[in-house]
Structure formats: structure tokens, C-alpha cells
């Protein structure tokens, strides 16, 4: 997807990222897009109800699986079962995201030595054979099972089932101004990036373009479509990191 494909919101045409910066930040239009869902208030409320209802029901169903994963993680390598990390969410608000631990305990300390193997750019680290990932971690990541604890974030209202991939603060510190448009929406367990290629997308600008397009053209129907597309991605472990 190219930036030329981004569509209209409130009569503003997004033709490229740099133009988006001018249109959305340096004109009177900023007041009209401060809340991109302002004209879909009822849909937003329904979205929240769906998030909570599906999360509670889902946790009840998968609870035995969560216990099994926790045991396997403890048997596989020393360290905690859960991994907590600060991320940036809606409107730039920071929060702690929860995941099943898929890396060895010294993962953060070893990041600097691995940066030269980064397959994307300085705004997003991806390495096909990351040596920090544990044996069980590879399996969990392939099928996105490590994401299950983020259901806690959904219940807390920090995330939604569908939204953008929440970045870490050090990545955001290097963003171009237009990249911040992704924060107009709510971060999610799945989203346009995950169902459009996931780790096969190496260009960070492309990831943000997908998320901005989702934000500016959001609807409940689009959320259901993304959730539907997520199922085969998870089952078959397609384009996993």
C-alpha cells in the first residue's frame, strides 16, 4: 500500500506523509480531527462493549491453555512467566503491556549488539533468527500465543482487540511528525499490519500508512473484517517474527 492510496477524512486528502504533516498539524483542521472517531460515538461505545465481552468470554475458554503455556515457559528457561514493557498508546499515553516471556532474561542487554542485524530500520527492530528468543518462545511467537496476556490491557481499557501495534518509547523518540498520526486510534492485539503481511513488511512507513488508513476510515465492520482475517494468520503462523 502506498501513501497515495490513503483516503479522505473530514474533506482532508492524505496524498503523502509529508503533506499529511502540513494538513493535519499546521492548519485549522487540527481541531476537527483531534478525535477521529468523534462522529462515530455510538460505534466506539459498541466497540468497547465488544472488547470487554469477548475478552471475558475468551479468558474463560482459554484459561487452561494459559496455565499450560505458563508451565512450559518456566520449564524452558529461568525467569518470570510474564514480560512487562512500557509502550505508547492512544494520544501518546504510555502504559505497560503484558506478554508471555519469549526471550531470555538478558534480552534487553543484548539488543545493542544485535542492532547491526536489524532487517528493518531504527524505528522497528526485526531479526529473523533472533538468538535471544527461547525454544518455547519461537513456538509462541509463530502462533501469536505470547499476545494472550494483552487481554489484561484490553480489560483495563489501554488496548482494544483491533488497533495499531503499540511501540516502545525509544522508537517513538525517532518518529517523524506524521508518524504520530497512528496514535489517534487505540492500540490493539491485532490490526491492519498483522493481517497485511506482518513480519514480511520491512518498511516502517508502510506499517504506519496501514494504521493511519485504518484510523481515518475506522468502522465496526472493518474491525470484524480484521478479526476474521487474523484467524488464519494465527492458526497457520503466517509471516510470524
VEXLUMNU-703471 format. One line per 3 residues: number of its first residue (from 1); for each residue x, y, z of C-alpha. Coordinates in steps of 0.05 Angstrom, whole numbers, padded with zeros to 5 digits. Example, Ala and Ser with C-alpha at 12.3 -4.5 7.8 and 13.67 -1.06 7.14 Angstrom:
1 = 00246,-00090,00156  00273,-00021,00143
//
This chain:
1 = 00000,00000,00000  00028,00068,-00018  00012,00135,00015
4 = -00024,00156,-00049  -00077,00105,-00030  -00094,00138,00036
7 = -00164,00165,00032  -00204,00225,00058  -00225,00244,00128
10 = -00266,00308,00141  -00251,00331,00070  -00175,00326,00081
13 = -00138,00286,00028  -00077,00248,00051  -00034,00242,-00011
16 = 00033,00232,00023  00062,00232,00094  00095,00300,00089
19 = 00031,00332,00063  -00006,00298,00120  00040,00334,00167
22 = 00022,00401,00137  -00053,00388,00131  -00063,00356,00198
25 = -00016,00394,00243  -00005,00463,00213  -00075,00485,00194
28 = -00142,00498,00227  -00161,00426,00211  -00127,00402,00274
31 = -00189,00417,00316  -00233,00376,00270  -00190,00313,00275
34 = -00168,00316,00347  -00215,00257,00359  -00220,00218,00294
37 = -00280,00178,00319  -00320,00238,00344  -00373,00226,00291
40 = -00379,00152,00309  -00391,00157,00384  -00442,00101,00387
43 = -00397,00055,00347  -00340,00070,00394  -00383,00051,00454
46 = -00404,-00014,00420  -00331,-00028,00404  -00314,-00023,00478
49 = -00372,-00069,00497  -00349,-00120,00446  -00277,-00115,00471
52 = -00297,-00129,00544  -00348,-00182,00528  -00303,-00221,00481
55 = -00244,-00215,00527  -00280,-00241,00588  -00310,-00299,00549
58 = -00244,-00313,00515  -00206,-00316,00581  -00255,-00366,00609
61 = -00246,-00411,00549  -00170,-00408,00542  -00153,-00407,00617
64 = -00127,-00480,00616  -00083,-00463,00556  -00055,-00403,00592
67 = -00036,-00447,00651  -00002,-00497,00605  00038,-00442,00570
70 = 00060,-00414,00638  00086,-00483,00659  00123,-00492,00593
73 = 00156,-00425,00599  00181,-00440,00669  00208,-00508,00647
76 = 00242,-00479,00585  00285,-00424,00615  00295,-00386,00681
79 = 00256,-00322,00691  00185,-00297,00701  00126,-00323,00661
82 = 00102,-00254,00641  00141,-00198,00607  00121,-00127,00622
85 = 00144,-00069,00578  00127,00005,00572  00092,00022,00507
88 = 00059,00083,00476  -00016,00081,00466  -00073,00126,00445
91 = -00056,00200,00442  00016,00184,00463  -00003,00159,00532
94 = 00047,00108,00560  00025,00043,00592  00054,-00025,00609
97 = 00038,-00081,00561  00037,-00154,00583  00062,-00214,00543
100 = 00084,-00284,00557  00160,-00282,00561  00191,-00309,00497
103 = 00263,-00285,00507  00319,-00299,00555  00326,-00253,00614
106 = 00385,-00215,00585  00347,-00197,00521  00347,-00122,00531
109 = 00421,-00120,00549  00438,-00157,00485  00397,-00112,00439
112 = 00454,-00063,00424  00500,-00118,00399  00445,-00143,00352
115 = 00423,-00077,00322  00471,-00086,00264  00429,-00147,00243
118 = 00364,-00107,00242  00324,-00124,00180  00280,-00061,00181
121 = 00305,00006,00206  00319,00043,00270  00245,00053,00283
124 = 00229,-00021,00288  00274,-00080,00305  00264,-00146,00268
127 = 00313,-00203,00263  00293,-00269,00231  00336,-00313,00276
130 = 00340,-00272,00339  00385,-00312,00388  00350,-00281,00448
133 = 00286,-00320,00434  00276,-00383,00476  00256,-00451,00447
136 = 00184,-00445,00471  00185,-00372,00453  00194,-00388,00379
139 = 00131,-00430,00381  00091,-00379,00420  00111,-00323,00372
142 = 00096,-00363,00310  00024,-00372,00331  00018,-00306,00369
145 = 00004,-00343,00434  00051,-00295,00471  00000,-00240,00459
148 = -00055,-00271,00503  -00036,-00232,00567  -00052,-00168,00530
151 = -00125,-00186,00543  -00110,-00155,00611  -00093,-00090,00576
154 = -00159,-00095,00539  -00198,-00102,00603  -00161,-00042,00632
157 = -00182,00000,00572  -00110,00010,00549  -00118,-00032,00487
160 = -00172,-00058,00441  -00178,-00124,00404  -00163,-00086,00340
163 = -00117,-00027,00332  -00045,-00006,00318  00018,-00040,00342
166 = 00039,-00002,00405  00112,00019,00400  00163,00028,00455
169 = 00183,00099,00476  00253,00096,00446  00224,00082,00378
172 = 00175,00139,00384  00232,00187,00401  00257,00177,00330
175 = 00190,00186,00295  00176,00236,00240  00120,00282,00258
178 = 00069,00248,00213  00083,00180,00246  00046,00205,00308
181 = -00019,00201,00269  -00022,00127,00287  -00034,00147,00359
184 = -00102,00177,00341  -00130,00107,00348  -00128,00054,00402
187 = -00072,00001,00403  -00096,-00070,00391  -00078,-00143,00396
190 = -00086,-00148,00321  -00092,-00096,00267  -00080,-00078,00194
193 = -00005,-00092,00199  -00016,-00163,00226  -00064,-00183,00171
196 = -00026,-00149,00114  00039,-00185,00118  00063,-00177,00190
199 = 00138,-00190,00193  00144,-00193,00117  00133,-00117,00117
202 = 00203,-00088,00127  00187,-00015,00113  00164,00021,00176
205 = 00130,00077,00136  00086,00024,00104  00065,-00002,00173
208 = 00045,00068,00194  00009,00082,00129  -00034,00020,00140
211 = -00051,00042,00211  -00067,00114,00191  -00113,00090,00137
214 = -00147,00044,00188  -00154,00102,00237  -00183,00152,00188
217 = -00232,00101,00158  -00248,00062,00220  -00315,00025,00229
220 = -00340,-00035,00267  -00346,-00072,00201  -00272,-00060,00188
223 = -00255,-00087,00257  -00295,-00151,00245  -00260,-00160,00178
226 = -00192,-00154,00211  -00211,-00203,00266  -00236,-00252,00213
229 = -00170,-00246,00174  -00130,-00255,00238  -00155,-00326,00250
232 = -00117,-00360,00192  -00056,-00316,00206  -00053,-00344,00277
235 = -00072,-00416,00261  -00020,-00423,00206  00032,-00377,00238
238 = 00037,-00337,00174  00092,-00285,00169  00110,-00294,00243
241 = 00171,-00258,00271
//
